[in-house]
Amino acid sequence: MPFYTYIARNTVGKTVRDSIEAASPELARASLRSAGFTPYEIRKQSFFERDFNIPLMGKPKSKDMAIFCRQFSSILRAGVPVTTALSMMEEQTGNKQLKSAVRDMQGEVEKGHTLAAAMGKHRKLFPPILVSMVRAGEESGNLESVFIQMEAYFDKAQKTKSSVSKTMIYPVILLIVMIIVMIVMMTMIVPMFMETFESVGAELPPLTQKVVAFSSWMGRWWWLLLLLAAVFAAGCALYGRTNSGRHVFGMIALKTPVLGKLIVRSACATMCRMLSLLLASGLTLLESLDLAASNMSNIYYEEAVQTARTLVSEGWSLNVSLRDTGRFPPLVTNMVSVGENSGDLQGVLSKLADFYDQEVSDQTAKLLALLEPMMILFMAVFVIIIVFSIYLPMLNMTKAYDQYLE
């Protein structure tokens, strides 16, 4: 169907300029009026005016979702109905995919569907935890509080990602510089010196011969290296989506020094944070464990939470169920036991989540602190090998010249 650009007045009297997909201008006008808009102008878009939504581009990030929840809670706090709130949210949302989803959600809610059901049709944009929290908020009549809690959840996720991104800047720059230096030395510096040595008939030592052979091979087959790297990366990505691949890569990650500890702490933080939020919203423990399992990034922890869920359904306590999986540290199981005995499981889980969030931050800094000297050491070894391969022929030439003078 064609797209139309329109100028209209919304339900709060504000002029809006946007686009809509419809079979004809008349249907576009009718659709706008049914959504509460008063259209002034509607015209068919040209090819160059059209907004293209590429599925892999423009997906809402944690920051977008935090802003979305903050704005929604503020509007609901003012006593605005959900349908009107969605109309206002559509105008305020900058993300194209989110704007389109909100527009569709407004239509679904106006047809009588719940907000959670409308969100559920856009699961690529709205994570299951948000949909479940909204459903619980609608059932309890506490929707505003749910969006406030989810704002804090997405805001914390954004701060964690931002912290990791900032810490990764230096190692990434160092890696790029290292690769550039390696390429320049092997394709330009080494061949230049080799031409000089060959012109004077200097005998090349074994180390220099190997470096020259590798430099020559790299000069001819650099494209093959890039192709193999791309194929290997694509293969790993595809294999990592399979059940077998998730188990293989998941176990490698858990067995890797430092990284394994980081994954354990991250899994504990994720599980505790989600259980705390879901239990506070009124969901049952079994429902909360189902959602927590689906949000675990490492498949072994996903299976561990699913196992714990099965044991809880059979009548075992949560702390015993988590202990039997063998995946969670004693601190988690002991604190969960305290929470169950005191009747404040949600509060204990929230404190555990805060503790492990800080642990994840500290462990990430430690991991990156180890990566930097390792990369520098690797680069230093590489440069030393190149320098020696160039220096040795020069030393032989100097000795030969001294013997000639004698």
The 8 nearest C-alpha neighbors of each residue, nearest first, counted from 0:
[[1, 22, 21, 20, 2, 23, 3, 19],
 [2, 0, 20, 21, 22, 3, 43, 44],
 [1, 3, 20, 19, 44, 43, 21, 18],
 [4, 2, 43, 44, 19, 42, 18, 20],
 [3, 5, 18, 42, 41, 17, 44, 43],
 [4, 6, 41, 40, 17, 16, 18, 3],
 [5, 7, 16, 40, 39, 15, 38, 41],
 [6, 8, 38, 37, 39, 15, 14, 36],
 [9, 7, 14, 37, 13, 12, 36, 15],
 [8, 10, 36, 12, 13, 11, 7, 14],
 [9, 11, 12, 35, 36, 8, 83, 13],
 [10, 12, 9, 13, 8, 87, 83, 14],
 [13, 11, 9, 8, 10, 14, 36, 37],
 [12, 14, 8, 9, 11, 15, 10, 7],
 [15, 13, 8, 7, 9, 12, 16, 6],
 [14, 16, 7, 6, 8, 13, 17, 9],
 [17, 15, 6, 5, 7, 14, 18, 4],
 [16, 18, 5, 4, 15, 6, 19, 3],
 [19, 17, 4, 3, 5, 2, 20, 16],
 [18, 20, 3, 2, 21, 4, 27, 17],
 [19, 21, 2, 1, 3, 0, 18, 27],
 [22, 20, 27, 23, 0, 1, 26, 2],
 [21, 23, 0, 1, 26, 20, 24, 27],
 [24, 22, 26, 25, 21, 27, 1, 0],
 [25, 23, 27, 26, 28, 41, 21, 22],
 [26, 24, 28, 23, 27, 29, 22, 30],
 [27, 25, 29, 23, 28, 24, 30, 21],
 [26, 28, 24, 30, 21, 25, 29, 23],
 [29, 27, 25, 31, 26, 30, 24, 32],
 [30, 28, 26, 32, 31, 27, 33, 25],
 [29, 31, 27, 33, 28, 32, 26, 34],
 [32, 30, 34, 28, 36, 29, 33, 27],
 [31, 33, 36, 35, 29, 34, 30, 37],
 [32, 34, 30, 35, 31, 29, 36, 28],
 [33, 35, 31, 32, 36, 30, 106, 105],
 [36, 34, 32, 33, 10, 9, 31, 37],
 [37, 35, 9, 32, 31, 8, 34, 38],
 [36, 38, 8, 7, 32, 9, 39, 35],
 [39, 37, 7, 40, 6, 36, 8, 28],
 [40, 38, 7, 6, 37, 41, 5, 8],
 [39, 41, 6, 5, 38, 42, 7, 4],
 [42, 40, 5, 4, 3, 6, 24, 39],
 [43, 41, 3, 4, 44, 5, 40, 24],
 [44, 42, 3, 2, 4, 45, 41, 1],
 [45, 43, 3, 2, 48, 4, 49, 42],
 [44, 46, 48, 47, 49, 43, 2, 3],
 [47, 45, 48, 49, 44, 50, 2, 43],
 [46, 48, 45, 49, 44, 50, 51, 2],
 [49, 47, 45, 46, 44, 50, 4, 51],
 [48, 50, 46, 47, 44, 51, 45, 2],
 [51, 49, 52, 48, 47, 95, 18, 46],
 [50, 52, 53, 49, 95, 48, 54, 47],
 [53, 51, 54, 50, 96, 56, 95, 57],
 [52, 54, 56, 55, 51, 57, 58, 96],
 [55, 53, 56, 52, 58, 57, 96, 51],
 [56, 54, 53, 58, 57, 52, 59, 96],
 [57, 55, 53, 54, 58, 52, 59, 96],
 [56, 58, 59, 94, 96, 55, 95, 53],
 [57, 59, 56, 60, 96, 55, 124, 54],
 [60, 58, 63, 57, 64, 124, 94, 97],
 [59, 61, 63, 62, 64, 58, 157, 57],
 [60, 62, 64, 153, 157, 63, 65, 156],
 [61, 63, 65, 60, 64, 157, 66, 154],
 [64, 62, 60, 66, 61, 65, 59, 67],
 [63, 65, 67, 61, 66, 62, 68, 60],
 [66, 64, 150, 153, 62, 68, 67, 63],
 [67, 65, 69, 63, 64, 68, 70, 62],
 [66, 68, 64, 70, 65, 69, 71, 63],
 [69, 67, 146, 71, 150, 65, 66, 70],
 [70, 68, 66, 72, 71, 67, 150, 65],
 [71, 69, 73, 67, 72, 68, 66, 74],
 [70, 72, 68, 74, 73, 69, 67, 75],
 [71, 73, 143, 75, 69, 146, 74, 70],
 [74, 72, 76, 70, 71, 75, 69, 77],
 [73, 75, 71, 77, 76, 72, 79, 84],
 [76, 74, 72, 78, 77, 79, 73, 143],
 [77, 75, 73, 78, 74, 72, 143, 79],
 [76, 78, 75, 74, 79, 73, 72, 80],
 [79, 77, 75, 76, 80, 74, 81, 73],
 [78, 80, 75, 77, 74, 84, 83, 81],
 [81, 79, 83, 82, 84, 78, 75, 85],
 [80, 82, 84, 83, 85, 79, 75, 114],
 [83, 81, 85, 84, 80, 105, 86, 108],
 [84, 82, 86, 85, 80, 81, 87, 79],
 [83, 85, 81, 87, 82, 86, 80, 88],
 [86, 84, 88, 82, 83, 87, 105, 81],
 [87, 85, 83, 89, 84, 88, 82, 90],
 [86, 88, 84, 90, 85, 89, 83, 91],
 [87, 89, 85, 91, 90, 86, 92, 84],
 [90, 88, 98, 86, 92, 87, 91, 101],
 [91, 89, 87, 88, 92, 86, 15, 98],
 [90, 92, 88, 89, 93, 87, 98, 70],
 [93, 91, 89, 98, 90, 94, 88, 97],
 [92, 94, 95, 91, 98, 97, 90, 89],
 [93, 95, 97, 96, 92, 98, 57, 59],
 [96, 94, 98, 97, 99, 93, 57, 52],
 [97, 95, 99, 98, 94, 100, 58, 57],
 [96, 98, 100, 94, 99, 95, 101, 59],
 [99, 97, 95, 89, 101, 96, 100, 92],
 [98, 100, 102, 96, 97, 101, 95, 103],
 [99, 101, 97, 103, 102, 98, 104, 96],
 [102, 100, 104, 98, 103, 99, 89, 97],
 [103, 101, 99, 105, 100, 104, 89, 98],
 [102, 104, 100, 106, 101, 105, 99, 107],
 [105, 103, 101, 107, 117, 106, 102, 100],
 [104, 106, 108, 102, 103, 107, 82, 85],
 [105, 107, 109, 103, 104, 108, 110, 102],
 [108, 106, 104, 110, 109, 105, 112, 117],
 [107, 109, 112, 111, 105, 110, 106, 113],
 [108, 110, 106, 111, 107, 105, 82, 112],
 [111, 109, 107, 108, 112, 106, 105, 113],
 [112, 110, 108, 109, 113, 107, 106, 114],
 [111, 113, 108, 107, 110, 116, 114, 117],
 [112, 114, 116, 115, 108, 117, 111, 107],
 [113, 115, 117, 116, 118, 108, 112, 104],
 [116, 114, 118, 134, 130, 113, 117, 133],
 [117, 115, 119, 113, 118, 114, 112, 120],
 [116, 118, 114, 104, 115, 119, 120, 107],
 [119, 117, 115, 120, 116, 121, 114, 130],
 [118, 120, 116, 121, 117, 122, 115, 130],
 [119, 121, 118, 117, 122, 116, 104, 123],
 [122, 120, 119, 123, 118, 124, 125, 100],
 [121, 123, 125, 124, 119, 120, 126, 127],
 [124, 122, 121, 125, 126, 58, 120, 119],
 [125, 123, 122, 121, 126, 59, 58, 97],
 [124, 126, 122, 123, 121, 129, 118, 127],
 [125, 127, 128, 129, 122, 124, 130, 123],
 [128, 126, 130, 129, 131, 125, 122, 290],
 [127, 129, 131, 126, 130, 132, 290, 273],
 [128, 130, 132, 127, 131, 126, 133, 125],
 [129, 131, 127, 133, 115, 132, 128, 134],
 [132, 130, 134, 128, 133, 129, 127, 135],
 [131, 133, 129, 135, 134, 130, 128, 136],
 [132, 134, 136, 130, 135, 131, 115, 129],
 [135, 133, 115, 131, 137, 136, 132, 130],
 [136, 134, 132, 138, 133, 137, 280, 139],
 [135, 137, 142, 141, 133, 139, 134, 138],
 [138, 136, 140, 134, 135, 139, 142, 133],
 [137, 139, 135, 136, 140, 134, 141, 142],
 [138, 140, 136, 141, 137, 135, 142, 281],
 [141, 139, 137, 138, 136, 142, 135, 143],
 [140, 142, 136, 139, 144, 143, 137, 145],
 [143, 141, 136, 145, 144, 137, 140, 133],
 [142, 144, 72, 146, 145, 141, 75, 147],
 [143, 145, 147, 142, 146, 141, 148, 72],
 [146, 144, 142, 148, 147, 143, 136, 149],
 [145, 147, 149, 68, 143, 148, 72, 144],
 [148, 146, 144, 150, 145, 149, 72, 69],
 [149, 147, 145, 151, 146, 150, 144, 152],
 [150, 148, 152, 146, 151, 147, 153, 145],
 [149, 151, 65, 147, 68, 153, 148, 152],
 [150, 152, 154, 148, 149, 153, 155, 147],
 [153, 151, 149, 155, 150, 154, 148, 156],
 [154, 152, 156, 65, 61, 150, 155, 151],
 [153, 155, 151, 157, 156, 152, 65, 150],
 [154, 156, 158, 152, 157, 153, 151, 159],
 [157, 155, 153, 159, 154, 158, 160, 152],
 [156, 158, 154, 160, 61, 155, 159, 62],
 [159, 157, 161, 155, 160, 156, 162, 154],
 [158, 160, 162, 156, 157, 161, 155, 163],
 [161, 159, 157, 163, 162, 158, 164, 156],
 [160, 162, 158, 164, 159, 163, 157, 165],
 [163, 161, 159, 165, 160, 164, 158, 166],
 [162, 164, 166, 160, 161, 165, 167, 159],
 [165, 163, 161, 167, 166, 162, 160, 168],
 [166, 164, 162, 167, 168, 163, 161, 169],
 [165, 167, 163, 164, 168, 162, 169, 364],
 [168, 166, 164, 165, 170, 169, 171, 163],
 [167, 169, 171, 165, 166, 170, 172, 164],
 [168, 170, 172, 171, 167, 173, 166, 165],
 [171, 169, 173, 172, 167, 168, 371, 174],
 [172, 170, 174, 168, 173, 169, 167, 175],
 [173, 171, 175, 169, 174, 170, 176, 168],
 [172, 174, 170, 176, 171, 175, 169, 177],
 [175, 173, 177, 171, 172, 176, 170, 178],
 [174, 176, 172, 178, 177, 173, 179, 171],
 [177, 175, 179, 173, 174, 178, 180, 172],
 [178, 176, 174, 180, 175, 179, 173, 181],
 [177, 179, 181, 175, 180, 176, 182, 174],
 [180, 178, 176, 182, 181, 177, 183, 175],
 [181, 179, 177, 183, 178, 182, 184, 176],
 [182, 180, 178, 184, 179, 183, 185, 177],
 [181, 183, 179, 185, 180, 184, 186, 178],
 [184, 182, 180, 186, 187, 181, 185, 179],
 [185, 183, 188, 181, 187, 182, 186, 189],
 [184, 186, 214, 182, 189, 183, 187, 181],
 [185, 187, 183, 184, 218, 182, 214, 188],
 [188, 186, 183, 184, 190, 189, 185, 191],
 [189, 187, 184, 191, 190, 185, 186, 192],
 [188, 190, 192, 191, 185, 187, 184, 193],
 [191, 189, 193, 192, 187, 188, 194, 186],
 [190, 192, 188, 194, 189, 193, 187, 195],
 [193, 191, 195, 189, 194, 190, 196, 188],
 [192, 194, 190, 196, 195, 191, 197, 189],
 [195, 193, 197, 191, 192, 196, 198, 190],
 [194, 196, 192, 198, 193, 197, 199, 191],
 [197, 195, 193, 201, 198, 199, 194, 200],
 [196, 198, 200, 194, 199, 195, 193, 201],
 [197, 199, 195, 196, 200, 194, 201, 193],
 [200, 198, 197, 196, 201, 195, 194, 396],
 [199, 201, 197, 198, 196, 202, 195, 203],
 [202, 200, 196, 199, 197, 203, 396, 392],
 [201, 203, 200, 204, 392, 395, 196, 396],
 [202, 204, 392, 207, 208, 201, 205, 391],
 [205, 203, 207, 206, 208, 392, 202, 391],
 [206, 204, 208, 207, 209, 203, 210, 388],
 [207, 205, 209, 208, 204, 388, 210, 203],
 [208, 206, 388, 210, 204, 209, 205, 203],
 [207, 209, 205, 211, 206, 210, 203, 212],
 [210, 208, 212, 206, 211, 207, 213, 205],
 [209, 211, 207, 213, 212, 208, 214, 206],
 [212, 210, 214, 208, 209, 213, 215, 207],
 [213, 211, 209, 215, 210, 214, 208, 216],
 [212, 214, 216, 210, 211, 215, 217, 209],
 [215, 213, 211, 185, 217, 212, 216, 210],
 [216, 214, 218, 212, 217, 213, 211, 219],
 [215, 217, 213, 219, 218, 214, 220, 212],
 [218, 216, 214, 221, 220, 219, 215, 213],
 [217, 219, 215, 216, 186, 220, 221, 214],
 [220, 218, 216, 217, 221, 215, 222, 214],
 [219, 221, 217, 223, 222, 218, 216, 224],
 [222, 220, 217, 224, 223, 218, 219, 225],
 [221, 223, 225, 220, 224, 226, 219, 227],
 [224, 222, 226, 220, 221, 225, 227, 228],
 [225, 223, 221, 227, 222, 226, 228, 220],
 [224, 226, 228, 222, 223, 227, 229, 221],
 [227, 225, 223, 229, 224, 228, 230, 222],
 [226, 228, 230, 224, 229, 225, 231, 223],
 [227, 229, 231, 225, 226, 230, 224, 232],
 [230, 228, 226, 232, 227, 231, 233, 225],
 [231, 229, 227, 233, 232, 228, 234, 226],
 [230, 232, 234, 228, 229, 233, 227, 235],
 [233, 231, 229, 235, 234, 230, 228, 236],
 [234, 232, 236, 230, 235, 231, 229, 237],
 [235, 233, 231, 237, 236, 232, 230, 238],
 [234, 236, 238, 232, 233, 237, 239, 231],
 [235, 237, 233, 239, 234, 238, 232, 240],
 [238, 236, 234, 239, 240, 235, 233, 241],
 [237, 239, 244, 235, 240, 241, 236, 234],
 [238, 240, 244, 236, 245, 237, 241, 235],
 [241, 239, 238, 237, 244, 245, 242, 236],
 [242, 240, 244, 243, 238, 239, 245, 237],
 [241, 243, 245, 244, 246, 240, 239, 238],
 [244, 242, 246, 241, 245, 247, 238, 239],
 [245, 243, 239, 238, 247, 241, 246, 242],
 [244, 246, 239, 242, 248, 243, 249, 247],
 [245, 247, 249, 243, 244, 248, 250, 242],
 [248, 246, 244, 250, 249, 245, 243, 251],
 [249, 247, 251, 245, 250, 246, 244, 252],
 [248, 250, 246, 252, 247, 251, 245, 297],
 [249, 251, 253, 252, 247, 248, 246, 254],
 [252, 250, 248, 254, 253, 249, 255, 247],
 [251, 253, 249, 255, 250, 254, 259, 248],
 [252, 254, 259, 250, 251, 255, 249, 262],
 [255, 253, 251, 252, 259, 250, 256, 258],
 [254, 256, 259, 252, 258, 253, 251, 257],
 [257, 255, 258, 259, 254, 260, 253, 252],
 [256, 258, 260, 259, 366, 261, 255, 362],
 [259, 257, 261, 260, 256, 255, 262, 252],
 [260, 258, 253, 262, 255, 261, 257, 254],
 [261, 259, 263, 257, 262, 258, 264, 256],
 [260, 262, 258, 264, 259, 263, 362, 359],
 [261, 263, 265, 259, 260, 264, 266, 258],
 [264, 262, 260, 266, 265, 261, 267, 259],
 [265, 263, 267, 261, 266, 262, 355, 359],
 [264, 266, 262, 268, 267, 263, 359, 261],
 [267, 265, 269, 263, 264, 268, 262, 270],
 [268, 266, 264, 270, 265, 269, 271, 263],
 [267, 269, 352, 355, 265, 271, 266, 270],
 [270, 268, 266, 272, 267, 271, 273, 265],
 [269, 271, 267, 273, 272, 268, 291, 274],
 [272, 270, 348, 352, 274, 268, 273, 269],
 [273, 271, 352, 275, 269, 270, 274, 349],
 [272, 274, 276, 270, 275, 271, 291, 277],
 [275, 273, 277, 271, 276, 272, 287, 278],
 [276, 274, 345, 272, 273, 278, 348, 349],
 [277, 275, 279, 273, 274, 278, 272, 280],
 [276, 278, 280, 274, 279, 275, 287, 282],
 [277, 279, 282, 281, 280, 275, 276, 274],
 [278, 280, 276, 277, 281, 275, 345, 282],
 [281, 279, 277, 278, 282, 135, 132, 276],
 [280, 282, 278, 279, 135, 283, 277, 139],
 [283, 281, 278, 277, 280, 286, 287, 284],
 [282, 284, 286, 285, 287, 278, 281, 277],
 [283, 285, 287, 286, 288, 282, 278, 274],
 [286, 284, 288, 287, 283, 308, 289, 312],
 [287, 285, 289, 283, 288, 284, 282, 290],
 [286, 288, 284, 290, 285, 289, 277, 274],
 [287, 289, 291, 285, 290, 286, 308, 292],
 [290, 288, 286, 292, 287, 291, 285, 293],
 [291, 289, 293, 287, 292, 288, 286, 294],
 [290, 292, 288, 294, 293, 289, 270, 273],
 [293, 291, 301, 304, 289, 290, 294, 295],
 [292, 294, 290, 291, 295, 289, 301, 296],
 [295, 293, 291, 292, 296, 290, 301, 269],
 [296, 294, 301, 292, 297, 293, 300, 266],
 [295, 297, 294, 298, 301, 266, 300, 293],
 [298, 296, 299, 300, 295, 249, 301, 245],
 [299, 297, 301, 300, 302, 245, 296, 249],
 [300, 298, 302, 301, 297, 303, 249, 246],
 [301, 299, 303, 302, 298, 297, 304, 295],
 [300, 302, 292, 298, 295, 299, 304, 303],
 [301, 303, 305, 299, 300, 304, 306, 298],
 [304, 302, 300, 306, 305, 301, 324, 299],
 [305, 303, 307, 292, 306, 301, 302, 308],
 [304, 306, 308, 302, 307, 303, 292, 301],
 [307, 305, 303, 309, 308, 304, 302, 310],
 [308, 306, 320, 304, 310, 305, 309, 321],
 [307, 309, 305, 311, 306, 310, 288, 285],
 [310, 308, 306, 312, 307, 311, 305, 313],
 [309, 311, 313, 307, 312, 308, 315, 320],
 [310, 312, 315, 308, 314, 313, 309, 316],
 [311, 313, 309, 310, 314, 308, 285, 315],
 [314, 312, 310, 311, 315, 309, 308, 316],
 [313, 315, 311, 312, 316, 310, 309, 317],
 [316, 314, 311, 310, 313, 320, 317, 319],
 [315, 317, 319, 318, 311, 320, 314, 310],
 [316, 318, 320, 319, 311, 321, 315, 307],
 [317, 319, 332, 321, 336, 320, 335, 316],
 [320, 318, 322, 316, 321, 317, 323, 315],
 [319, 321, 307, 317, 323, 318, 322, 310],
 [322, 320, 318, 324, 323, 319, 307, 317],
 [323, 321, 319, 320, 324, 325, 332, 318],
 [322, 324, 320, 325, 321, 319, 307, 326],
 [325, 323, 321, 326, 322, 303, 320, 307],
 [326, 324, 323, 322, 327, 321, 303, 328],
 [327, 325, 324, 303, 328, 300, 322, 321],
 [326, 328, 325, 331, 321, 322, 329, 332],
 [329, 327, 330, 331, 326, 332, 325, 322],
 [330, 328, 332, 331, 333, 327, 322, 334],
 [331, 329, 333, 328, 332, 334, 327, 335],
 [332, 330, 334, 329, 333, 328, 335, 327],
 [331, 333, 318, 335, 329, 334, 330, 322],
 [334, 332, 336, 330, 335, 331, 329, 337],
 [333, 335, 337, 336, 331, 332, 330, 338],
 [336, 334, 338, 332, 337, 333, 318, 331],
 [337, 335, 333, 339, 334, 318, 338, 332],
 [338, 336, 334, 340, 335, 339, 341, 333],
 [339, 337, 344, 343, 335, 341, 336, 340],
 [338, 340, 336, 342, 344, 337, 341, 335],
 [339, 341, 337, 338, 342, 336, 343, 344],
 [342, 340, 338, 343, 339, 337, 344, 336],
 [341, 343, 339, 340, 338, 344, 337, 345],
 [344, 342, 338, 346, 341, 345, 347, 339],
 [345, 343, 338, 347, 339, 346, 342, 348],
 [344, 346, 275, 348, 343, 347, 349, 278],
 [347, 345, 349, 343, 348, 344, 350, 275],
 [346, 348, 344, 350, 349, 338, 345, 351],
 [349, 347, 351, 271, 345, 350, 275, 346],
 [348, 350, 352, 346, 347, 351, 275, 272],
 [351, 349, 353, 347, 352, 348, 354, 346],
 [350, 352, 348, 354, 349, 353, 347, 355],
 [351, 353, 268, 349, 272, 271, 355, 350],
 [354, 352, 356, 350, 351, 355, 349, 357],
 [355, 353, 351, 357, 352, 356, 350, 358],
 [354, 356, 358, 268, 352, 357, 353, 264],
 [357, 355, 353, 359, 358, 354, 268, 352],
 [356, 358, 360, 355, 354, 359, 361, 353],
 [357, 359, 355, 361, 356, 360, 362, 354],
 [360, 358, 362, 356, 357, 361, 265, 264],
 [359, 361, 357, 363, 358, 362, 364, 356],
 [362, 360, 358, 364, 363, 359, 357, 365],
 [363, 361, 365, 359, 364, 360, 261, 358],
 [364, 362, 366, 360, 365, 361, 359, 367],
 [363, 365, 361, 367, 362, 366, 368, 360],
 [366, 364, 362, 368, 363, 367, 361, 369],
 [367, 365, 363, 369, 368, 364, 362, 257],
 [366, 368, 370, 364, 369, 365, 363, 371],
 [367, 369, 365, 366, 370, 371, 364, 372],
 [370, 368, 366, 367, 371, 372, 365, 373],
 [371, 369, 367, 373, 368, 372, 374, 366],
 [370, 372, 374, 373, 369, 368, 170, 375],
 [373, 371, 375, 374, 370, 376, 369, 368],
 [374, 372, 376, 370, 371, 375, 377, 369],
 [373, 375, 377, 371, 376, 372, 370, 378],
 [374, 376, 372, 378, 373, 377, 379, 371],
 [377, 375, 379, 373, 374, 378, 372, 380],
 [378, 376, 374, 380, 379, 375, 373, 381],
 [377, 379, 375, 381, 376, 380, 374, 382],
 [378, 380, 376, 382, 377, 381, 375, 383],
 [381, 379, 383, 377, 378, 382, 376, 384],
 [380, 382, 378, 384, 379, 383, 377, 385],
 [381, 383, 385, 379, 384, 380, 386, 378],
 [384, 382, 386, 380, 385, 381, 379, 387],
 [383, 385, 387, 381, 382, 386, 388, 380],
 [386, 384, 388, 382, 383, 387, 389, 381],
 [385, 387, 383, 389, 388, 384, 390, 382],
 [388, 386, 390, 384, 389, 385, 391, 383],
 [387, 389, 207, 385, 386, 390, 391, 206],
 [390, 388, 386, 387, 391, 392, 385, 207],
 [389, 391, 387, 393, 388, 392, 386, 394],
 [390, 392, 394, 393, 388, 389, 387, 395],
 [393, 391, 395, 394, 203, 390, 396, 389],
 [392, 394, 396, 390, 391, 395, 397, 389],
 [393, 395, 391, 397, 392, 396, 390, 398],
 [396, 394, 392, 398, 397, 393, 399, 391],
 [395, 397, 393, 399, 394, 398, 400, 392],
 [396, 398, 394, 400, 395, 399, 393, 401],
 [399, 397, 401, 395, 400, 396, 402, 394],
 [398, 400, 396, 402, 397, 401, 395, 403],
 [399, 401, 403, 397, 398, 402, 396, 404],
 [402, 400, 398, 404, 403, 399, 397, 405],
 [403, 401, 405, 399, 400, 404, 398, 397],
 [402, 404, 400, 401, 405, 399, 398, 397],
 [405, 403, 401, 402, 400, 399, 398, 397],
 [404, 402, 403, 401, 400, 399, 398, 397]]
